[in-house]
């Protein structure tokens, strides 16, 4: 009974699922579904996920979507997954054919900064390197770090403004990357390529 994972490496929840599978030796077939070109809206994909979003999985007769539900299922369904895993819109808008909305982005940044502060002062206040003081990463660590990694597509000055003051968050992200070994960098390869492409576009616009 093979596992099929439908996703895209520009989707932060999908990246979390890919890394989790690789970290735990779970064999899977990676099926790319490009939401930039509307593949998530196809009738074929809607048969798998009526919500029209990635990631989604097919495992035998089971069809499942929503990354946290998928991660919990995988942690329970596959033998050998360590117990610690079960601890309980500026840059990309043009690529989606949408106009950037500065006011929405500003409001989102305020919310993000508040969330980062809460991560530092509540979830990372214990002595361990991971959430709630754990010595090993959990699904929550992986999901949150993949989410924050989406900031990579922003201009460096914007990343520094948001993450620069958050030294504890930066160290936690680095610890999570190190704990997931080479899989983290592999799965984030497309994100890094997109970052380089966007940086080149910004440089060209500034020199025009």
N, C-alpha and C positions, 0 to 999 in steps of 0.2 A: 504494500500500500504506500505508494510514493507521495511525498509532500510537494505541492506546487505553491510557490509564493509569487503572487502577482503584485508588482510594485514598480517603483522608479527610483533611481538613486538620487534624484533631486527632492524626493519626499523624505522628510526627517523621520516620520513614523516607520516608513518602509526600511530605512537604513537601520533603525533599531532592531527590526525583525531579522534582517540579513546578518547583522553582527551577532545577535543572540544565537542564531542557528550555527554560524561558523565557530563561535566560541565553545559551543557545547557539542560539536561534532554531529549535528543533525543534517543528514543528507537532504537536499532539496533541489528542485528545479526552479531557477529564477526566470520568471516570465516578465519581461519589461512591458509596462502599459504606460504609454506616453500621454500624460494628462495635458501637456502643452498643445498637443495636436488633436485633443478630443477623444482619444481612444477609450477613456473611461466612460464615455457616453454611448459606446457601441452596444447593440443588442446582445452581442456575445458576452461582453464583460458584465452587463447588467444581470445576466443569468447567474453570474458568480456573486456579484455584490449589487443589489438594487439601490444602494446608497451612492453608487457611481464614484467611489473613492478608493484610493490605494492606501495601505496594503490590504490584500485579501489573501486567503489561503484556501486550497482544496486539499483535503486529506481523506482519501477514500470517498465516502459519501458525504462527508462533512464539508460545508462551505462556511467560512467564518471571516468576518471583517472587524475593523477597529483594532488598532495596534495593541492596546493593553489587553484586550480579550484574547488576541492571538498569542501574545507573550505568555499569558497565564496558562493558556491551553497547552502550548508547547512545553512549558516547564513541567506540566503534569503528565502529558501524554508520552513523553520520550524518556526511557530509562537512562539513568546516568547523569541527568541534569542536577548539579549541586543544589542543595536546599537554599543556599543564600540568595538565589535569584528570586525566591518567592517571598522575600521580605516586602511584609505589606506596607508696509506693503509697498516699499520704496524701490528696491532693486529688481525684483522679479516681475512686477506688474507689467512692464513693457513686453516681456517675453510671453506673457499670457494675453497680450493684446489689450491690456487695460491701461488707463491713464493713472499715473501715480497720484495719490491723494495726500498732500502734505499734512493736512489737519488730522486725518486718520492715523498717519504715521506718527505724528507728535503725541497723540493720545495713547497709541500703542506703546510708544517708548516710555511714557510715564508709568503705564501698567507694568511693563517689563522690568523697569528699574525697581519698582515696589516689590515685584516677585523675587528679583535677585537679592534684595535686602532680606526678604523673609527666608529665602534659602540659607543665607549666611547666618542670620541671627536665631533661626529656629531649627532648621533641619541639619545644619552643619555645625552646631554649637558644641557637639560632643567631641571627644578626643580622637575618634577613629577617622580615617580619611574619607569615608563615604557617608551617605545620608543616615541620620540617626546614630552616628558613631560606629557603624558597622565596619568590619575589617575587610570585607569583600563587597563588590558592587552588586546591586540588586536591579531588578527590572526598572524600578523607579529611577535609579542613577542613569542607566543607559538611555531611557526615554527622555529624561530631562536634558541630558548632555547633547543628544542628537537634536533636540529642539533648539537649544541655544546655539548650536553650531550653524544654524541657518543664518546667523549674523555674519558669517564669513563672506556673504555676497555684498555686504555693505562696503562703503568707502572706509579705508583704514582709520581715518579720523573719527568716523562715527562709531566704529567698533571700540576704539580707545575711549571715547566719551562714555560709552555704556559699560564696558567691562573693565576699563582701566582702574577704577576705584575698588573693584571687587576682587581683591587678591585671594580671598578664601575661595571664592567661586572659581577663579582661574586655576588654583592648585587642585581643587576637586575635579575640574574638567581634565586636567593633565593626568591625575591619578586614574581617572576612568579610562582615558585613552590608553595609558600604559597597561592597565589591567586587561584590556581587550586586545592587546598585542597588535599584530599587523593587520588584523581584520578591520579595525577602526579606520585606518588610513586607506585600505583598499576600497571599502564601501563608500568612503567620502571622496573618492577620486574625482567623480563627476562634479561634485560640489566645488572642489578646488579648481577644476578646469573652468567652470562657469565663473568663479571668482576672477581668474586670470583674464578671461574674455571681457568681463565687465570693467576690470581695471584698465584694460587696453582701450576700451570704448571711452572711458572717462578721460584718459590721457589724451586721446585724439580730440575729444570735444574741447578740452582745456587749451590745446594748442591751435585750434581752428581760428 
